[in-house]
Amino acid sequence: MESYLSFTWMLLCLLLRPSATQNPAPEGVLNCCEGDVLFLLDSSGSVSSYEHSRMLAFLSELLLPFSLGEDKVRVGLLQVGTQPRLEFGFDTHSTQRNLQENLRNIKPLRGDTNTVEALKMAKERVLRPGEVNGARAGLPRVLVWLTDGVKPGDVIGPMTELQEEGVAVLVVSTGHGNFLVLRQVVSPPVENHLYFVDIDDMSIIAEDLRNAIIEIIRAERITVRDISSNSATLQWRPVLSGLTGYYEVRFAPLSTGGTGGGGGGGTGTSPSTGGSPYQRLIQSGDSSSARLTGLKPDTTYTAILTPESNEQSFNTLSVTFTTKPEVMSPAVVKVSESGETSVRVNWGPLQPEAVTSYYIEYSALPHGKLHTTTVGRTQNSTLLRDLQPDTTYLVTVTARYASGKEKAMSVKVCTQEVTPALADLQLTTVGSDSVQVDWKVSNAGLRGYWLTWEGQQSSVPGQRTSFYLPPDSLSTRLTNLPPSTRVCVSPIYRTARGEGLCCTAQFHSDALAYGYHS
C-alpha cells in the first residue's frame, strides 16, 4: 500500500513540474497579444484529483509562452464547485514565474458542478470592463471553459449573454457527453473553439487552442506618434520577436498625386491610396517602430505595415494620419528678461535642419539708430545690450533658410526706467515736537516724493501718516509729533517708486541736529 501511494505521489509531481517536461510554443507568441483570458475550471466532485492535476498541467503548458502584463496578456482562473471561487484575477500575475507557481498550488473545490453560478460571477465581477480588477475596456475578452462534460447545468443562457457582451467563448471537454449543449455555447467557428480530448492527451490540443486564443487577442494595432509637419513615427507590437522575418512599411498621401518621403526602398502603386505613389521601408524583425520623414505639411497619409515571416502568417495593418501645417521659424518672438539697459529676446521654434542663421535688427522708436546682430541656427535667444533706459525698441528677428527663403517677425520691447534711491535724508528737531526734514536726489525723471511718518511710542502704536510732495520739494516741516517718530521719504518715478531713506527723530530738552547721511 505504501509503495502504491509513493508511486502515485511521484506521478503527480512529474505531471505538475513546470517547464522541464513542457514544450513551449515558438517565441513568436511573445508580445503577440493584448487581451484578458479567464479560465473556467471544473473542480467539482465529478473531477478526480488526477484529472484536476492534469487540467492544471495543461493550463501551465498552454500559457507558458505568453507575455504577461498590463499592456500584454492578463489571465484569471475561476474554479467551479458548490461555491465557485476566483483563484486569481486579471491583476494578480504579471510574470510567468508567479503564474506557474500559483497553478502548481491550486487545490480542487469538490461538491456540485455549479457552473451557472460561476458564469454569473465571471460576468459580473471579472469579465465586465470598469469593475475593480475587471477586464480592460476596448480589449478582447476570452472565456475558456475546461469541463468533464458531466451535468454542466443550464449554461446556454449565461453563455449567450457573455457572447452578446463581446466575450469569446471556447470549450475544452475531457468527456464525450453534452455535445449538442457545448457546441451551442462556443463562439463561431465551432471547429476552432470546441475541443473533445481524453484527459491524458490534452497536450495534443495545446498548440491548436493557443492559436485559437491568439487569433482572438492578437494585438493588431498600429499607432502614430510624434507627428510634425514633415515627419511621423509608426509604432507597433513586435509580433516577429523570436521569428525569422521582417516588416514592410508602405506610406503615401491618401489623395492622388504626391510622393511621400522617407528613408529608402522602392516605390509602387498602392490600391489603398487611390493610385498614389507610395514609399517603401524595410524594418528588421526585432523592431517595433519606423520614422517616416520628408512628408508634406498638412497632408493626410495612409501607412501599411506587413509582417513577413515563413514561420507564421500575420495580418496587414494600416493607419491614417495627417501631418501638421508647416510652421516656419520664427513663429513667436517674446521678451524673457528686461533691464534698464538690456533686454533678452527669445524666438521659436528652432529648425536647425532648415535655418542657417538668425538675423536680429533693433532700434529705438520712433527714429533711433538701427543696430544688427547675427546668431547661429541652434540659438533661440540673444541679449541686446547698451540700450537706453525707459525706451521702447522695435526688434525684428529674421530666419534665413538654406533654401534662400526668409521669414521675419517683430516685437516691441521696453527697457526699464532708472529709479535711483534717495541720496540723502536729514532730520533736525525744532522744539519738543517738530522736525525739519531735508533730502537730496539727482534725477530729472522725478514725479514727486512720498513721505511717511509713524510714532513709535504713540497712544496708538503703528498709526501711520503718509502724504505726497511735488517733485520740486526738497524739505518740509512736521509738527505735533510723538517722541521717537520714524520718518521715511521715497522718490516717485513714472513706473515705480525708488528706494527711500528713513530716520528717527529724537526730542530732548537740549535738542541737537540728528540725521542720516548716505
C-alpha positions in Angstrom: 0.0 0.0 0.0 2.8 2.4 0.9 4.6 1.7 -2.4 1.4 2.4 -4.3 0.9 5.8 -2.5 4.6 6.7 -3.2 4.2 5.8 -6.9 1.0 7.9 -7.1 2.7 10.9 -5.4 5.8 10.7 -7.7 3.4 10.6 -10.7 1.6 13.7 -9.6 4.9 15.5 -9.1 6.1 14.7 -12.5 2.8 15.8 -14.1 2.9 19.2 -12.3 6.6 20.0 -12.9 6.7 23.4 -14.6 8.8 23.6 -17.7 11.1 20.6 -17.6 8.6 18.4 -19.5 6.8 21.1 -21.4 7.4 22.1 -25.0 6.9 25.9 -25.2 5.4 27.3 -28.3 7.5 29.3 -30.7 8.9 32.5 -29.3 6.8 34.4 -31.8 4.0 34.1 -29.3 5.9 36.6 -27.1 4.5 40.1 -27.4 1.9 38.9 -29.9 -1.2 39.7 -28.0 -3.2 42.0 -25.8 -6.3 40.9 -24.0 -7.9 39.3 -20.9 -8.4 35.5 -20.8 -10.4 33.9 -18.0 -10.3 30.1 -17.5 -13.3 28.4 -16.0 -12.0 25.2 -14.5 -14.4 22.4 -13.4 -13.3 21.5 -9.9 -16.4 19.7 -8.7 -16.7 16.2 -7.2 -17.1 14.6 -10.6 -13.5 15.6 -11.4 -10.9 13.3 -9.7 -7.6 14.7 -8.2 -5.7 13.2 -11.0 -7.9 14.8 -13.7 -7.7 18.1 -11.8 -3.9 18.0 -11.8 -3.9 17.1 -15.5 -6.0 20.1 -16.3 -3.7 22.4 -14.3 -0.6 21.0 -16.0 -2.4 21.6 -19.4 -3.0 25.2 -18.4 0.6 25.6 -17.4 1.8 24.4 -20.8 -0.9 26.4 -22.7 0.0 29.7 -21.0 3.8 29.4 -20.7 4.8 31.2 -24.0 2.6 34.3 -23.4 4.0 37.6 -22.3 2.0 38.8 -19.3 1.4 42.3 -18.1 -0.8 45.3 -18.1 -0.2 46.1 -21.8 0.0 42.4 -22.8 -2.0 39.3 -21.8 -3.7 39.0 -18.5 -5.2 35.7 -17.2 -7.6 34.8 -14.4 -8.8 31.4 -13.1 -12.3 30.7 -11.7 -12.9 27.2 -10.2 -16.4 25.6 -10.4 -17.7 23.9 -7.3 -20.7 24.2 -5.0 -19.4 27.6 -4.2 -17.3 28.9 -7.2 -14.1 30.6 -6.3 -11.9 33.1 -8.1 -8.4 31.7 -7.6 -6.7 34.7 -9.1 -7.9 37.7 -11.1 -6.5 39.6 -14.1 -4.4 41.9 -12.0 -2.6 39.1 -10.0 0.1 37.8 -12.2 2.5 39.9 -14.4 5.2 37.3 -14.7 5.2 33.7 -15.8 7.2 32.6 -12.7 4.4 33.7 -10.4 1.7 32.3 -12.6 3.3 28.9 -12.9 3.9 28.7 -9.2 0.3 29.6 -8.5 -1.0 26.9 -10.9 1.0 24.2 -9.1 -0.5 25.1 -5.7 -4.3 25.2 -6.6 -6.5 22.7 -4.8 -9.8 21.3 -6.1 -13.1 22.6 -4.6 -15.2 19.4 -4.8 -19.0 19.5 -4.4 -21.6 20.1 -7.0 -20.9 21.4 -10.6 -22.4 24.9 -10.1 -21.4 26.2 -13.5 -24.3 28.7 -13.7 -23.3 30.5 -10.5 -19.7 30.5 -11.7 -20.7 32.1 -15.0 -22.7 34.8 -13.1 -19.6 35.6 -11.1 -17.4 35.7 -14.2 -19.8 38.0 -16.0 -20.4 40.5 -13.1 -17.0 40.5 -11.3 -14.3 39.5 -13.8 -15.2 40.0 -17.4 -17.1 43.2 -17.1 -15.0 46.3 -18.0 -15.0 49.1 -15.4 -15.3 46.8 -12.4 -12.5 46.9 -9.8 -9.8 44.5 -11.1 -12.1 43.6 -14.0 -11.4 43.4 -17.7 -9.8 46.3 -19.7 -12.1 48.3 -21.8 -11.5 48.2 -25.6 -9.5 44.9 -25.5 -10.6 41.4 -26.4 -12.1 39.2 -23.7 -12.0 35.4 -23.8 -13.6 32.7 -21.6 -12.0 29.2 -21.8 -14.2 26.5 -20.1 -12.4 23.3 -19.1 -15.0 20.7 -18.1 -15.5 16.9 -17.8 -18.9 17.4 -19.5 -20.9 16.0 -16.6 -24.1 17.9 -15.7 -23.0 21.3 -16.7 -26.4 22.8 -15.9 -28.4 25.3 -17.9 -25.4 27.2 -19.3 -26.8 28.2 -22.7 -28.5 31.4 -21.5 -25.5 32.7 -19.4 -23.0 31.8 -22.2 -25.2 33.6 -24.8 -25.3 36.7 -22.6 -21.5 36.7 -22.4 -21.2 36.4 -26.1 -23.7 39.3 -26.6 -21.4 41.4 -24.4 -18.4 40.7 -26.7 -16.8 37.8 -24.8 -15.4 35.0 -27.0 -16.2 31.5 -25.5 -14.0 28.4 -26.1 -14.6 25.0 -24.5 -12.4 22.0 -23.8 -14.2 18.9 -22.7 -12.5 15.8 -21.3 -15.7 13.8 -21.7 -17.9 13.0 -24.7 -21.3 13.9 -23.4 -23.4 17.0 -23.9 -22.0 17.7 -27.4 -25.2 19.5 -28.5 -25.1 21.8 -25.5 -21.4 22.6 -25.8 -21.5 23.4 -29.5 -24.3 25.9 -28.8 -22.2 27.9 -26.2 -18.9 28.3 -28.1 -18.3 31.3 -30.3 -18.1 30.5 -34.0 -16.3 28.9 -35.7 -17.2 25.8 -33.7 -14.4 23.7 -35.3 -11.8 26.1 -33.9 -13.3 26.8 -30.5 -14.7 23.4 -29.3 -12.3 20.5 -28.3 -13.0 17.0 -27.1 -9.9 15.2 -25.8 -9.0 12.4 -23.3 -7.6 13.7 -20.0 -4.2 12.0 -20.8 -4.0 13.5 -24.3 -4.6 17.2 -23.5 -1.2 18.2 -24.7 -2.3 17.3 -28.2 -4.6 20.2 -28.5 -2.4 22.8 -26.6 -1.0 24.4 -29.8 -4.3 24.5 -31.6 -6.1 26.0 -28.6 -3.3 28.5 -28.1 -3.5 29.6 -31.7 -7.3 29.9 -31.4 -6.8 32.2 -28.4 -4.1 34.2 -30.2 -6.4 34.7 -33.2 -8.8 36.5 -30.9 -6.4 38.5 -28.8 -3.7 39.2 -31.3 -2.6 42.8 -30.9 -3.2 44.0 -34.4 -2.8 47.7 -33.7 -0.5 50.3 -35.3 -0.3 53.8 -33.8 1.2 57.1 -34.9 3.1 59.4 -32.6 5.4 62.5 -32.8 3.6 63.9 -35.8 5.2 67.1 -37.2 4.7 69.0 -40.5 7.2 66.7 -42.3 7.6 63.5 -40.2 5.8 60.9 -38.1 6.7 57.7 -36.2 4.8 54.4 -36.7 4.7 52.1 -33.7 3.5 48.5 -33.4 3.8 45.5 -31.2 6.8 43.3 -32.2 4.9 40.3 -33.4 8.0 38.9 -35.1 10.1 38.8 -32.0 11.9 35.5 -32.0 11.0 34.7 -35.5 12.8 35.0 -38.8 11.3 37.8 -40.8 11.0 41.5 -41.4 8.4 44.3 -41.6 7.4 46.1 -44.8 6.2 49.6 -44.3 4.5 51.5 -47.1 3.1 55.0 -46.9 1.6 57.6 -49.3 -0.7 60.6 -49.4 -4.3 59.5 -49.2 -5.3 61.8 -52.0 -4.0 61.3 -55.6 -0.7 62.8 -56.5 2.4 63.5 -54.4 5.1 61.2 -53.2 5.7 60.5 -49.5 9.3 60.9 -48.5 11.3 58.5 -46.3 14.4 56.5 -46.0 14.9 54.3 -48.9 13.3 51.3 -50.6 11.4 51.1 -53.8 8.2 52.8 -54.9 5.0 51.3 -56.4 1.3 51.8 -56.6 -0.8 51.1 -53.5 -4.5 50.4 -54.1 -5.3 51.7 -50.6 -4.2 55.2 -51.6 -6.2 55.6 -54.7 -3.3 55.0 -57.0 -0.9 57.4 -55.3 2.8 56.5 -55.4 4.0 55.1 -52.1 7.3 54.9 -50.4 8.6 51.5 -49.1 10.7 50.8 -46.0 12.0 47.5 -44.6 12.5 47.2 -40.9 14.2 44.2 -39.1 12.1 41.6 -37.3 13.1 42.9 -33.8 12.0 46.4 -34.5 8.7 48.0 -33.3 8.8 51.4 -34.9 9.7 53.3 -38.0 10.3 57.0 -38.6 8.7 58.5 -41.7 10.4 61.6 -42.9 10.1 64.1 -45.8 6.3 64.2 -45.6 4.3 67.1 -46.9 2.8 69.5 -44.4 -1.0 69.5 -43.7 -1.4 66.2 -45.7 -3.3 63.0 -44.9 -1.3 59.9 -45.3 -2.1 56.2 -45.1 0.6 53.8 -43.8 0.5 50.0 -44.3 2.5 47.5 -42.1 3.0 44.0 -43.3 4.9 41.5 -41.0 6.6 38.9 -43.3 7.7 35.5 -41.9 8.0 32.0 -43.3 7.1 30.6 -39.9 3.7 32.2 -39.3 1.2 34.4 -41.2 0.2 37.8 -39.9 -2.4 40.2 -40.9 -1.6 43.5 -42.7 -2.2 46.6 -40.5 -2.9 50.1 -41.7 -3.4 53.6 -40.2 -4.3 57.0 -41.4 -2.8 60.3 -40.1 -2.5 63.9 -41.1 0.7 65.9 -40.8 0.7 69.3 -39.1 0.6 72.5 -41.1 4.1 73.9 -41.9 5.4 76.3 -39.2 8.3 78.4 -40.3 10.6 79.9 -37.6 10.2 82.4 -36.1 6.6 81.7 -35.2 6.8 83.5 -31.9 9.1 86.3 -30.6 8.9 87.4 -26.9 10.9 89.0 -24.1 12.1 86.9 -21.2 14.2 89.5 -19.4 14.1 93.3 -19.3 16.6 95.6 -17.5 17.4 99.3 -17.6 20.0 98.9 -20.4 19.4 95.3 -21.7 16.7 93.1 -23.0 16.7 89.3 -23.7 14.7 88.3 -26.8 13.5 84.7 -27.4 12.0 83.1 -30.5 11.0 79.7 -31.8 10.6 77.1 -32.9 14.1 76.1 -33.6 14.6 74.5 -37.0 18.3 73.8 -37.3 17.9 71.4 -40.2 16.5 74.2 -42.4 17.7 77.5 -40.9 21.3 78.7 -41.5 21.2 81.7 -39.1 19.0 84.3 -37.4 19.5 88.0 -38.1 18.3 90.5 -35.4 17.6 94.2 -36.0 16.6 96.7 -33.3 16.2 100.4 -32.9 14.7 102.9 -30.5 11.3 104.2 -31.5 10.4 106.3 -33.3 13.6 107.2 -35.1 16.5 105.6 -33.3 19.7 104.3 -34.8 19.5 100.8 -36.3 21.6 98.0 -34.7 22.1 94.5 -36.0 23.5 91.2 -34.8 23.6 87.6 -36.2 23.3 84.3 -34.2 23.7 80.7 -35.1 20.8 78.4 -36.2 20.8 76.5 -32.9 20.3 79.6 -30.8 16.8 80.7 -29.8 17.6 83.9 -27.8 20.0 86.8 -27.6 20.7 89.6 -25.1 20.6 93.1 -26.5 22.9 95.4 -24.5 23.8 99.1 -24.2 20.2 100.2 -24.6 18.6 103.5 -23.4 16.7 103.2 -20.2 12.9 103.7 -20.2 12.8 103.4 -24.0 10.7 101.4 -26.5 12.5 99.4 -29.1 11.3 97.6 -32.2 13.1 94.2 -32.5 12.9 92.1 -35.7 14.1 88.5 -35.9 14.7 87.1 -39.4 15.3 83.4 -40.0 17.5 82.8 -43.1 16.7 79.4 -44.6 19.1 77.2 -46.6 16.6 77.3 -49.5 17.1 81.1 -49.7 13.8 81.9 -48.1 13.5 84.3 -45.2 10.8 84.8 -42.6 10.7 87.8 -40.1 8.7 88.6 -37.1 8.9 91.8 -35.0 8.1 92.7 -31.4 8.1 95.9 -29.3 10.2 95.8 -26.2 10.7 98.3 -23.4 13.7 98.9 -21.2 13.0 99.7 -17.5 13.2 103.2 -16.1 16.1 104.2 -13.9 14.9 104.7 -10.4 17.8 106.0 -8.2 17.4 105.8 -4.5 17.2 108.9 -2.3 20.7 110.3 -2.0 20.5 111.9 1.5 17.9 112.4 4.3 18.4 114.6 7.4 16.1 115.4 10.3 16.6 118.5 12.5 14.5 118.7 15.7 12.8 122.0 16.2 11.4 122.4 19.7 9.9 119.5 21.6 7.5 118.1 18.9 8.6 119.3 15.5 11.2 118.3 13.0 12.7 119.8 9.8 13.1 117.2 7.1 15.6 117.8 4.3 16.7 115.4 1.4 18.6 115.3 -1.8 18.2 113.4 -5.1 19.6 113.9 -8.5 17.3 112.7 -11.3 15.3 114.6 -13.9 12.6 112.0 -14.2 11.1 112.5 -10.7 7.4 112.7 -10.3 7.4 113.6 -6.6 8.0 112.2 -3.2 6.1 110.0 -0.8 6.6 111.0 2.9 5.5 108.7 5.7 5.9 109.1 9.5 5.0 106.9 12.3 5.1 107.4 16.1 7.0 104.6 17.8 5.6 105.5 21.3 2.2 107.0 20.5 -1.0 106.1 22.2 -2.0 104.2 19.1 1.1 102.1 18.1 1.5 101.5 14.4 -0.5 104.6 13.4 1.0 105.9 10.2 0.6 109.1 8.3 1.5 109.5 4.6 1.3 112.3 2.0 2.6 113.3 -1.4 5.0 116.1 -2.1 5.7 117.6 -5.6 9.0 117.0 -7.4 10.4 120.5 -6.7 10.2 119.9 -2.9 13.5 119.2 -1.1 12.3 119.8 2.5 9.2 120.0 4.7 8.4 120.5 8.4 6.4 118.1 10.6 4.8 119.3 13.8 3.0 117.8 16.8 5.0 114.6 16.5 5.1 112.0 19.3 8.5 111.0 20.8 10.8 108.8 18.6 8.9 109.4 15.4 10.2 107.5 12.4 10.2 109.5 9.1 10.7 108.0 5.7 11.0 109.7 2.3 10.8 107.8 -1.1 11.3 109.2 -4.6 8.4 108.5 -7.1 9.1 107.9 -10.7 6.8 107.3 -13.7 6.8 103.5 -13.5 7.9 102.7 -9.9 8.9 104.1 -6.5 12.6 104.3 -5.9 14.3 103.2 -2.7 13.8 105.6 0.2 15.6 106.5 3.4 14.3 106.6 7.0 15.4 108.4 10.1 14.1 108.6 13.7 13.5 112.0 15.3 14.8 112.3 18.9 13.3 115.0 21.0 15.4 116.3 24.0 15.5 119.5 26.0 18.9 120.3 24.5 17.8 119.2 21.0 20.6 118.8 18.5 20.5 118.1 14.9 20.0 114.4 14.2 20.0 112.7 10.8 21.2 110.0 8.5 23.5 110.6 5.5 24.1 108.0 2.8 
